[in-house]
Amino acid sequence: MPQLTLTYFDIKGGRGEPARIALKMSGITFEDKRVNMQQWAELKTSTPFHALPVLSIDGEVISQSNAINRYVGKLCGLYPKDALQALRCDEIMDAVEDISAKFATTYNMPDVEKKAAREKIVAGPLKLYLQALENKLQLQGGEFFCANELSMADLKMLVLCRYLASGILDYVPADVVASTAPLLHAHYQRMLALPAVAAHYA
Ligand SMILES: N[C@@H](CCC(=O)N[C@@H](CS)C(=O)NCC(=O)O)C(=O)O
């Protein structure tokens, strides 16, 4: 096994979290390097695209969260070997990125503008994405997003649902997943109940 260091912010969520959970869950030895904003300011320009997460693999620094998720998923047995199942896994992870990117545009907005922008996202793209993701889950039998087993897609979705349900996003109702996509909400509850995930968030 290569020497792995996953560098991300010291938060329980975000783009670095699925790989962090997967590595912990699988018992693979890695350094869980968490940086605060001051450390990030010093580190930023040394990262490939001036963004986190980054994964150092025997000293080679690789970025882009979903690329990291695929690699970590392969190491952890949480990324499908079958090409079509892998495609399904990628589709879900990229859809989650689309949603995260929409909210990211609102972070630095003045409050009035933020309220309008987030309400528009909730009523428009978020609703569409949650319902489409729910349909995808249902098509695969309702339990997991691909191959009838846990994969990085499930962990990526867990992190999104936890973020949306946290109430941290002003003007986004914390019950938005439960009220828009009940199957997705049930999936989220099942993911939270996995012993490794429960221990991670304890
Ligand atoms: N496409 C990149 C986006 C990375 C990204 O935007 N990371 C955010 C945190 S989730 C970041 O580094 N923000 C701090 C900054 O831009 O200074 C990925 O998927 O990893």
The ligand as an ORCA input file, in Angstrom:
! r2SCAN-3c Opt
* xyz 0 1
  N     -12.949     20.745     -8.411
  C     -12.286     20.755     -7.147
  C     -12.845     21.907     -6.310
  C     -12.036     22.084     -5.062
  C     -12.545     23.212     -4.182
  O     -13.230     24.133     -4.625
  N     -12.200     23.105     -2.895
  C     -12.596     24.092     -1.924
  C     -13.031     23.398     -0.639
  S     -14.300     22.189     -0.851
  C     -11.410     24.964     -1.544
  O     -10.270     24.530     -1.616
  N     -11.700     26.177     -1.081
  C     -10.708     27.060     -0.520
  C     -10.190     28.076     -1.477
  O     -10.600     28.081     -2.651
  O      -9.369     28.884     -1.040
  C     -12.494     19.420     -6.419
  O     -13.492     18.742     -6.712
  O     -11.657     19.024     -5.600
*
